[in-house]
């Protein structure tokens, strides 16, 4: 299968490229045009360092005839790349969030439907085996009725790609980067419709480097009565041995379940420096997600994480941003109708 990678802007782009390059059923080609910042390894230089074939423009990449593309650009550029990829007939795996505005999200939906292609949003945590087990137990009624969900997605400030903290390219800061993963897990587990969002944020952490919020707390009220909270801060220090993590705690009438998606690891101390060492183990969620995407493309069926999932999580982020800005609770429907 011919797979194109459109942009190396996102930190996950090189991971996806490395995983796909190791598959014998995939032919890979990348393009990352445009002026790149001097302190960032991107474009042809990054492709050559990974041994990935490269062309200088998206037009050349799409003329190659990929069956699918992976869009790992800056968030604000998702729409334009989805539109040209869909017009070329390529199925799409798009990095999260789907878009940075509701208008762009609707335009993405229109392009996908107009050209009859598949689109999947990159939410790898949904593919964790522990989460699959939790969903099975919930569907079987073993948890009882879910009352509340507490989630956290904390990480380091993404210094290697400074655009993450530039709102004109990212759409915002920590609210944009981290809320969507927890919101997607809640949707996948419960199927509940979000109704109202209340959020607070600040830019105290990393104030000398970031141009957007770096810490936030979001409360989501759902139509069936579930209340969820999300800690979405870039609060992990640069000296920490890992990038951060994703956790959820589900409180239900028959008990409470907690999942730490990146918790399994071998831990120790570096004998020379005295600093902690953490070596995570277990299946690669990115690899599992990519496999699910390729399987869906080959079968011609919609992948599990659909465009609609991307739109619903985007609506929560937009409501959270408005709530943090105004200091009021915001109805999700008010964000999607505007």
N, C-alpha and C positions, 0 to 999 in steps of 0.2 A: 504494500500500500504506500502511495506517495503522500508524505506528510510535510507540510510547510510550517515553519516557525516565523511568525510575523512580529518582529521586534525582540530585542534582548533587554528592554527597559526593566521589566519586573525581575525581582531576585529569583523567582522560580523558573525563569526561562532556561537558565543553564542546566538546572536539575532535569527538566523535561527533555532537553536536548541530549543530555548524557544517557538518560534512561532509554530513549528511543534509538539512539545510535547503537546501543547494545542489542537491539532486536534484529533478527535476521529476516523478519517479515515486513520491515519498514524501510523505505527509501526516504532519506531526510534531506531537506534543503531549507536554508534560513536566509532571511533578509532583515536588515536593521539599518535602514538609511537615515540620513539626517545628521546634523551637527551634534557630536557627542562631547560631553564635558571632559576636560583633560584628565580629571582624576578618576574617570570611570572606564573600565575595560569593556568595550562594546564593539559592535560592528564586525568587520572582517577579522580584526585582531582576536576578538573573543571566539569567533567561529573557528579560526585556525588553531587556537589553543586547545579546542575541544575536538578537533578533527572533523568538523561538520562542514559539508559543502555550503557555499555561500554565493549569493547574487546581490547586486547593488541596489535593486529596487523591488518594491512589492509587485510591480507590473511584471517583471521578469519571473518572479516566483510564481505568480498566478498563471502566466503563459506556459509554465512547466506542466500545468495540469494536475495539481494536487487533489486527491480525493478528500482531504481534510486539512485544516490549518489549526494551529494553536496561536491565539492572540495573547501576547504577553507584553503589550505596550503600556504606556502610562494610562491611567484609568480614563482620563478625558478623551483619549484617542480611540477607545473601543468602538464607538459608533462608526467612525469613518472606515475602520479596518473591517468591521463586520459587514458593512454595506458593499465594499468592493469584493470581499471574499464570497459573500452570498451571491452576488451578481455573476461571479465566475463559476458558481455551482459547487463550491467547496463546503463541506460540513465543518462545523466550528466548535472548538473548545475554547471558551473565553475566560480569562482570569477574572476573579472577583475584584470589586463589585461589577455587576453587569454594565453599569453606566454611572455617571455622576449627576445626571438630572433626569427627571421623569420624561421630559421630551425626548432625550436621547434613548432612554429605555424603550419608549414607544416606537421610535424610528428603527431601533434594532429589531423589535418584534415584527414590524412591517416588512423589513428587508428579508428576514428569515421566511416569513409566510409567503411573500411575493415570489421568492425564488425556490421554494420547496426544499430547503436544506434543513438539516438538524443542527440544533445548538445545545451545548451542555455548558454549564457554569462550573468553574474549577473549585469545588468544595471537597477536597480529599478526605477531610475528617469524617465525612458521612460514610466512608467506605471502611472504617475500622471494624474489625470483627466483633469487638466488645459492644459497639453500638448496634450492630446487626442483631446480636443476642438480646440486647435491651429492647429493641423494637419487637422482636419475636415474643418476648415475655409480656410486653405491654399489649400486643395484639391478642394474646391468649388470655388476657384478663388477670395475669398473675400479680400485677402491680396494684390493681384496683383503679380508683380514679385519681388522676394526677392533679395535685393541688397547686404546686409551684415548682419552678425550675430556677436554679441559680447557676450561672455560667461565668467563666472567666477566660479571657484570651489575652494574656499578657506577654509582652515581648520586649526585645531591645529596640531602640530607635534605629530604623534601617539606614544607617549612615552610608552604606555602599551605593545607595541610590537615593540621592537627596530629594528627588522629585516627590517622594512619599509625603513630605511635609510642606509641599508647595500647592496650595489649594487650586490654582489654575490648572494644574496637571493631575492632581490626585483627587480633587473634589472635597478635600478636608484632611483631617489627621487621624487620630486613633479611632474616632467614631466610625469613620469610613473603612479603615483597614481591618478592624477586629470584630465589630458588632455582627457582621454578616455571617460569620462562621457559626456563632451560637444560634442566631436566628434561623439559619438553615437546619441545624440539628433539631431545634424545637419543632419546626414545620414537619420534618421527616418523621419525627417520633409521634407527634400528636395530630397533625393535619389541622390544627386550630388556626382560625383567622385572627390576625392581629387587629385590634380596634383602637388602642390609644397608647401613646408613648410619652414618657416623662424622662428627661435627661438633664444631667449637669455635666459640665466639663471645665477644664482649665488648661493653661499652658505653662504651669510652674516648672514641671520637669523639662529639662533640655531647652529652657527659654532662650539660651544664647544661640541655638542652632535651628530650632523649628519655627515655622511660620504658621502653624496650625495647632489645634488642641492636642495635647500629649497624654491627657488623662481624662477618663470619663466613666460615668455610671449611668446605665440606662435601665428603666423599668418598662416592661411591655405588658399590657393587659390584653387578654385574648377573649374572643366572643364566648367561649364556653366556661369562662371564669378563671382559667389558669393565669397566674401572675409570674412573670419571669424577670430576673435581674441579670444584667451583663456588665462585668468589669472589663473594660476594653483598653486599658492603659498601656502605654509604652513605658512600663515601670521596671523592667528588668535591667540591672546595671550592666555596663559594657564588660565588667570583669567577671560576670557570671559564666559558668562553664558551658551553658547551652543558651539557645536563642530565647527560650521562654516555654509556653505550654498552653494547652487547651483543656479545660475541665468543666464538667457539668455535675450538678447534684439534683436529682429528681425526687421530690417529696410526693408520695402518693398515700392513699388510704390504707394500703397494706405494707407500707414501709418506705425506706429511703434508699436510693441507689446512687452511688458516686462513681464517675468514670474519669480517669486521668489518661488522656489519649496518648501523651508522650512520656508517661511516667516510667515505664519499664526501662531500666538501665543498670549497668554495672557502675558502681560508684567507689571512689577511692581518693587518695591524696598523692599529688606529685611529690616524690621524695626530694627533688631538687629545689622546688619553689615553695612547697607547702600549700599550694593552691588546690582546691578540690577538682577532681576529674570526674566527668560523667560521660559514659559511653552508651548511648541508647541502643536498644536492640529490638528486634521484631520486624514484621513486614513493613515495607515502604508504602505508606498511604498514597503517595504520588504515583508510584508504580501501579498500584491496584486501580486507582482512578483512571490512569491512562489506558490500562487494559480494558476497563469497562467502556471507555469511549471508543476504542478501536473495535471492540466487539459489536457495539451498537451501530457503528458506521457500516461494518461489513453486513450486518443483518438488515440494515435499512430501517431501524426502529429507534424511537426516541430514547435517548439515554435517561437514566433515572433523575439526574439533576437537571431539570428542564429550564427553558427560558422563563416559564411562569414562576418557578422557584426563584430565579434571579430577580424578577420584577418584584415579587413580594418582599424579599429581603432588602431590595433597594428602597421600597416604600417605608420600611422601618427605619433605615438610616436617614432618609430625608426628614422623616418626622422627628427623629432624635436631634438632628441638627437644628430644626426649627424650634424645638422645645428648649434646647440649650441656649439658643439665641434670645428667645423671648421670655424664658423663665416660666412658661406655662405648659400644661399638658396639651398634646396635639393629637387630634384624631387622624388615624392613618388614611382614611378615605379622603380627608381634606388635602393630603399631599398628592394622592393619585389623580384627583380631579382637576388639579391646577396645571 
